[in-house]
Each structure stands twice: as C-alpha cells, then as structure tokens.
Amino acid sequence: MLKYINYFYLLTNVNFYVYYIIYSRVEIIMIFNETKTHEITVDVVILTLKNNALHVLLVKRTNEPFKDKWAIPGGYVRLSENLDQAALRVLKERTNVDNIYLEQLYTFGDPLRHPNARVITCAYFALVRAEDLKIVTTPELAWHKVSDLPPLAFDHKEIIEYSLKRTRERLELCPVAYQLLNEKFTLTEMQKAYELIMCKKLDKRNFRKKALSTDGLIELNEYTKSSSKRPARLYTFERIQLNSKRAHFISNKKEKK
C-alpha cells in the first residue's frame, strides 16, 4: 500500500522541475518529473479612432530582447488570474478606461516567437472610445496609425493584423464599431468608422438602410450643432447582443431600468 507522496521543487530561471518520489513500505517504487517548459502572457491590441484614422496603442520596450522596439501592451498572467482578468488588468494599467469592448483573439505559440524563452501569448483586442481615453502619451507610450506601423517586437505585427481581420469579421455580425464612436453619433460618423476598419468606401444609401435596421440602434431627438452644415440627427446604442463567449462589453455605467 502506498504511503504519503513527497514532492520537491527545483526552480531555475527558465525551467521548473517537480520531482515526485513515491514510497512503498519497503522501497521507492517510482521517480519521475514534470518540466514546466513555457510561460503564459496576454497581449492586448488597443484600438481607437483619432484624427480620422484608426490607431493602436504601443509601448517602447526598455529591455532586451527587442530593446527600443515598439510592442503591444501585455504582461505575464499572474497565478491568481484567469486570462480575461489578466487582459483587463493590462487594459486598466495602460488606459485607465472601463468602458470598452474586449474580445479574446487567438493564442500565438510559435516556439521561436520569443528569442530567449518559450512564451505562449493569448492575444486580445479592445475597442476604446477616444472620448473615454485618459492616457498621457510619452516617448515610451504612444498611439500609432495601423496603416503606418513602426518596426515591432516579437510577432506583434502579425497579432495586430489578425486583430484587424477579426474586427472586420465581427462587423458582419455585431456593430462593434459603435465602441469607437462617441456615445452620440451621426450615421455619417458611423459609416466613416466602418470604412476605416474595412479599408474601403461604402455606399451611403445601402449603409444607412442596413444601419437603421440594426438591433439596439436608438434614434435621438437631438441634432449636431454646426453653423456651417445642415444639422444631422444623432443616434446611440442602447444595448448590443453578442454571440460569442469570448467577447465582452465592459462598462461601469449603470444600466437604465
């Protein structure tokens, strides 16, 4: 009959060895080990509309590898966190924004994606309104046009490109572009957001017809205030239904009853 199982931990910079020694009443029956061969991180592609262009938030690395290269904000997953919690923490630390659209994107695990270690990252993308941003840009933290990205660390260019592909796919199912607009917007502004994400011009008449039939779109009895143009009606979204367990609208605003 097996007695108590003893275990010992040996910690190194990269590998984490766990030795289990199973004793019987007379002799050691079995010795084997488990080797931790990888680390888990989250990276969050944070997108917003600024100056009539789609931008992504990047941080400049201060350490090797890829020192002085721009990268997507991210970090290691803490022992007390699940993946969503880690992504939300990164978002909060970088943007201090609570009103966001967040979706789990993909897991990137190429063995060569990190030059010094085996690092698997779970990527997310977030859509944030420019009016909600509380970011003070610095030489190490800045917005960059997705159409004109600097050289990036690791495989972050691939991750950003994949996030744009997923955002375009989501537009076919759910008007997530709303999360890039002001809380009150015109249909022209909504169309412009779609065009910036899709990278193509859309027919105005067809877009308005489709937009006005979107569930959750609320027509307001308010108009833009402009002395040079004809006032345009304002709209907002009351609620957007998501059909994916990987996607979340996160807000501290209290829902109206």
SEVOKE-755673 format. One record per residue (C-alpha): x, y, z. Coordinates in nm, 3 decimals. Layout:
<atoms>
+---------+---------+---------+
|    east |   north |      up |
+---------+---------+---------+
|       X |       Y |       Z |
...
+---------+---------+---------+
</atoms>
This chain:
<atoms>
+---------+---------+---------+
|    east |   north |      up |
+---------+---------+---------+
|   0.000 |   0.000 |   0.000 |
|   0.131 |   0.343 |  -0.094 |
|   0.218 |   0.585 |   0.180 |
|   0.248 |   0.964 |   0.174 |
|   0.366 |   1.124 |  -0.152 |
|   0.667 |   1.356 |  -0.105 |
|   0.748 |   1.627 |  -0.358 |
|   1.039 |   1.868 |  -0.404 |
|   1.064 |   2.179 |  -0.620 |
|   1.372 |   2.295 |  -0.803 |
|   1.338 |   2.647 |  -0.952 |
|   1.567 |   2.780 |  -1.222 |
|   1.548 |   3.087 |  -1.448 |
|   1.358 |   2.907 |  -1.720 |
|   1.272 |   2.554 |  -1.613 |
|   1.070 |   2.445 |  -1.313 |
|   1.125 |   2.085 |  -1.211 |
|   0.894 |   1.894 |  -0.983 |
|   1.016 |   1.560 |  -0.856 |
|   0.766 |   1.319 |  -0.713 |
|   0.904 |   1.039 |  -0.504 |
|   0.655 |   0.769 |  -0.420 |
|   0.750 |   0.538 |  -0.136 |
|   0.616 |   0.196 |  -0.050 |
|   0.667 |   0.030 |   0.286 |
|   0.992 |  -0.126 |   0.168 |
|   1.136 |   0.063 |  -0.127 |
|   1.099 |   0.351 |  -0.368 |
|   0.862 |   0.240 |  -0.643 |
|   0.880 |   0.527 |  -0.890 |
|   1.059 |   0.855 |  -0.953 |
|   0.954 |   1.087 |  -1.233 |
|   0.949 |   1.459 |  -1.308 |
|   0.730 |   1.721 |  -1.473 |
|   0.902 |   2.008 |  -1.652 |
|   0.748 |   2.350 |  -1.696 |
|   0.861 |   2.440 |  -2.047 |
|   0.677 |   2.766 |  -2.111 |
|   0.539 |   3.093 |  -1.977 |
|   0.193 |   3.238 |  -2.040 |
|   0.134 |   3.604 |  -2.126 |
|  -0.151 |   3.819 |  -2.252 |
|  -0.113 |   4.089 |  -2.516 |
|  -0.390 |   4.343 |  -2.580 |
|  -0.431 |   4.525 |  -2.910 |
|  -0.598 |   4.852 |  -2.807 |
|  -0.767 |   5.032 |  -3.097 |
|  -0.928 |   5.375 |  -3.117 |
|  -1.022 |   5.640 |  -3.374 |
|  -0.812 |   5.955 |  -3.363 |
|  -0.778 |   6.232 |  -3.620 |
|  -0.988 |   6.047 |  -3.874 |
|  -0.768 |   5.735 |  -3.863 |
|  -0.758 |   5.402 |  -3.681 |
|  -0.481 |   5.394 |  -3.419 |
|  -0.326 |   5.127 |  -3.198 |
|  -0.155 |   5.186 |  -2.863 |
|   0.209 |   5.074 |  -2.848 |
|   0.476 |   5.076 |  -2.579 |
|   0.850 |   5.107 |  -2.640 |
|   1.048 |   4.825 |  -2.482 |
|   1.319 |   4.930 |  -2.239 |
|   1.483 |   4.588 |  -2.201 |
|   1.612 |   4.313 |  -2.423 |
|   1.500 |   4.133 |  -2.624 |
|   1.395 |   4.393 |  -2.883 |
|   1.508 |   4.689 |  -2.673 |
|   1.378 |   5.022 |  -2.813 |
|   1.130 |   4.842 |  -3.040 |
|   0.758 |   4.916 |  -3.018 |
|   0.529 |   4.643 |  -2.885 |
|   0.168 |   4.568 |  -2.792 |
|   0.091 |   4.627 |  -2.421 |
|   0.098 |   4.299 |  -2.232 |
|   0.232 |   4.106 |  -1.939 |
|   0.261 |   3.772 |  -1.767 |
|  -0.052 |   3.605 |  -1.629 |
|  -0.044 |   3.606 |  -1.251 |
|  -0.110 |   3.287 |  -1.054 |
|  -0.433 |   3.434 |  -0.914 |
|  -0.572 |   3.541 |  -1.254 |
|  -0.758 |   3.381 |  -1.539 |
|  -0.685 |   3.508 |  -1.889 |
|  -0.968 |   3.763 |  -1.903 |
|  -0.866 |   3.909 |  -1.568 |
|  -0.507 |   3.945 |  -1.684 |
|  -0.618 |   4.121 |  -2.005 |
|  -0.844 |   4.358 |  -1.809 |
|  -0.559 |   4.441 |  -1.573 |
|  -0.331 |   4.528 |  -1.864 |
|  -0.605 |   4.745 |  -2.013 |
|  -0.666 |   4.926 |  -1.685 |
|  -0.297 |   4.984 |  -1.624 |
|  -0.241 |   5.126 |  -1.973 |
|  -0.563 |   5.318 |  -2.043 |
|  -0.749 |   5.363 |  -1.712 |
|  -1.066 |   5.306 |  -1.915 |
|  -1.361 |   5.097 |  -1.802 |
|  -1.596 |   5.142 |  -2.099 |
|  -1.457 |   4.903 |  -2.359 |
|  -1.522 |   4.619 |  -2.598 |
|  -1.285 |   4.331 |  -2.526 |
|  -1.254 |   4.005 |  -2.717 |
|  -1.017 |   3.712 |  -2.690 |
|  -0.845 |   3.692 |  -3.025 |
|  -0.611 |   3.395 |  -3.065 |
|  -0.331 |   3.203 |  -2.896 |
|   0.011 |   3.254 |  -3.052 |
|   0.255 |   2.978 |  -2.964 |
|   0.528 |   2.957 |  -3.226 |
|   0.833 |   2.810 |  -3.044 |
|   1.052 |   3.080 |  -3.200 |
|   0.831 |   3.382 |  -3.129 |
|   1.046 |   3.473 |  -2.827 |
|   1.425 |   3.450 |  -2.875 |
|   1.515 |   3.369 |  -2.512 |
|   1.230 |   3.158 |  -2.373 |
|   0.924 |   2.951 |  -2.458 |
|   0.645 |   3.209 |  -2.426 |
|   0.287 |   3.145 |  -2.533 |
|   0.064 |   3.451 |  -2.551 |
|  -0.312 |   3.479 |  -2.553 |
|  -0.396 |   3.788 |  -2.757 |
|  -0.697 |   4.013 |  -2.708 |
|  -0.821 |   4.319 |  -2.889 |
|  -1.006 |   4.610 |  -2.733 |
|  -1.206 |   4.893 |  -2.889 |
|  -1.198 |   5.215 |  -2.689 |
|  -1.367 |   5.550 |  -2.750 |
|  -1.130 |   5.841 |  -2.788 |
|  -1.351 |   6.049 |  -2.557 |
|  -1.303 |   5.791 |  -2.279 |
|  -0.924 |   5.781 |  -2.303 |
|  -0.722 |   5.903 |  -2.008 |
|  -0.380 |   5.827 |  -2.149 |
|  -0.089 |   6.066 |  -2.125 |
|   0.140 |   5.977 |  -2.413 |
|   0.516 |   5.971 |  -2.353 |
|   0.822 |   5.876 |  -2.559 |
|   0.761 |   5.518 |  -2.438 |
|   0.381 |   5.509 |  -2.482 |
|   0.212 |   5.639 |  -2.795 |
|  -0.066 |   5.591 |  -3.050 |
|   0.032 |   5.479 |  -3.399 |
|  -0.172 |   5.460 |  -3.717 |
|  -0.240 |   5.098 |  -3.806 |
|  -0.168 |   5.194 |  -4.167 |
|   0.181 |   5.319 |  -4.077 |
|   0.326 |   5.099 |  -3.805 |
|   0.690 |   5.119 |  -3.690 |
|   0.906 |   4.804 |  -3.670 |
|   0.754 |   4.587 |  -3.396 |
|   0.892 |   4.340 |  -3.143 |
|   0.823 |   3.966 |  -3.147 |
|   0.529 |   3.868 |  -3.372 |
|   0.324 |   4.174 |  -3.278 |
|   0.273 |   4.286 |  -3.637 |
|   0.105 |   3.953 |  -3.706 |
|  -0.110 |   3.991 |  -3.394 |
|  -0.227 |   4.341 |  -3.495 |
|  -0.308 |   4.224 |  -3.848 |
|  -0.507 |   3.933 |  -3.707 |
|  -0.698 |   4.166 |  -3.473 |
|  -0.798 |   4.387 |  -3.768 |
|  -0.916 |   4.078 |  -3.957 |
|  -1.127 |   3.968 |  -3.657 |
|  -1.272 |   4.318 |  -3.611 |
|  -1.383 |   4.322 |  -3.974 |
|  -1.542 |   3.981 |  -3.932 |
|  -1.725 |   4.097 |  -3.618 |
|  -1.876 |   4.389 |  -3.809 |
|  -2.074 |   4.139 |  -4.016 |
|  -2.236 |   4.001 |  -3.701 |
|  -2.238 |   4.285 |  -3.449 |
|  -2.189 |   4.666 |  -3.476 |
|  -1.878 |   4.672 |  -3.256 |
|  -1.756 |   4.983 |  -3.440 |
|  -2.002 |   5.168 |  -3.217 |
|  -1.747 |   5.129 |  -2.937 |
|  -1.509 |   5.352 |  -3.133 |
|  -1.764 |   5.633 |  -3.169 |
|  -1.876 |   5.898 |  -2.927 |
|  -2.175 |   5.792 |  -2.718 |
|  -2.394 |   6.004 |  -2.951 |
|  -2.305 |   5.993 |  -3.319 |
|  -2.436 |   6.054 |  -3.670 |
|  -2.482 |   5.785 |  -3.932 |
|  -2.209 |   5.954 |  -4.134 |
|  -1.967 |   5.913 |  -3.842 |
|  -2.072 |   5.551 |  -3.805 |
|  -2.013 |   5.488 |  -4.176 |
|  -1.671 |   5.652 |  -4.155 |
|  -1.573 |   5.422 |  -3.869 |
|  -1.677 |   5.121 |  -4.074 |
|  -1.479 |   5.244 |  -4.374 |
|  -1.164 |   5.296 |  -4.165 |
|  -1.189 |   4.943 |  -4.025 |
|  -1.283 |   4.780 |  -4.357 |
|  -1.030 |   4.989 |  -4.555 |
|  -1.282 |   5.059 |  -4.830 |
|  -1.555 |   5.304 |  -4.924 |
|  -1.915 |   5.204 |  -4.859 |
|  -2.226 |   5.305 |  -5.049 |
|  -2.406 |   5.566 |  -4.839 |
|  -2.762 |   5.460 |  -4.921 |
|  -2.703 |   5.089 |  -4.860 |
|  -2.511 |   5.157 |  -4.539 |
|  -2.786 |   5.380 |  -4.395 |
|  -3.050 |   5.118 |  -4.477 |
|  -2.854 |   4.845 |  -4.304 |
|  -2.757 |   5.065 |  -4.008 |
|  -3.115 |   5.175 |  -3.939 |
|  -3.225 |   4.810 |  -3.920 |
|  -2.957 |   4.724 |  -3.661 |
|  -3.092 |   4.595 |  -3.328 |
|  -3.022 |   4.833 |  -3.043 |
|  -2.978 |   5.149 |  -3.254 |
|  -3.174 |   5.435 |  -3.096 |
|  -3.276 |   5.744 |  -3.292 |
|  -3.246 |   6.052 |  -3.069 |
|  -3.444 |   6.372 |  -3.086 |
|  -3.113 |   6.558 |  -3.100 |
|  -2.904 |   6.703 |  -3.378 |
|  -2.548 |   6.814 |  -3.433 |
|  -2.477 |   7.179 |  -3.366 |
|  -2.298 |   7.324 |  -3.662 |
|  -2.330 |   7.666 |  -3.820 |
|  -2.167 |   7.562 |  -4.147 |
|  -2.358 |   7.241 |  -4.221 |
|  -2.714 |   7.118 |  -4.206 |
|  -2.769 |   6.965 |  -3.858 |
|  -2.759 |   6.584 |  -3.866 |
|  -2.965 |   6.358 |  -3.643 |
|  -2.784 |   6.186 |  -3.358 |
|  -2.807 |   5.819 |  -3.267 |
|  -2.688 |   5.594 |  -2.988 |
|  -2.691 |   5.226 |  -2.898 |
|  -2.897 |   5.103 |  -2.606 |
|  -2.761 |   4.751 |  -2.599 |
|  -2.567 |   4.523 |  -2.831 |
|  -2.621 |   4.148 |  -2.826 |
|  -2.304 |   3.942 |  -2.857 |
|  -2.299 |   3.590 |  -2.993 |
|  -1.956 |   3.492 |  -2.862 |
|  -1.840 |   3.383 |  -2.518 |
|  -1.500 |   3.535 |  -2.599 |
|  -1.639 |   3.889 |  -2.636 |
|  -1.744 |   4.132 |  -2.365 |
|  -1.876 |   4.486 |  -2.338 |
|  -1.737 |   4.615 |  -2.011 |
|  -1.870 |   4.930 |  -1.851 |
|  -1.909 |   5.079 |  -1.503 |
|  -2.217 |   5.271 |  -1.618 |
|  -2.541 |   5.164 |  -1.455 |
|  -2.796 |   5.025 |  -1.694 |
|  -3.123 |   5.212 |  -1.720 |
|  -3.423 |   5.022 |  -1.592 |
+---------+---------+---------+
</atoms>
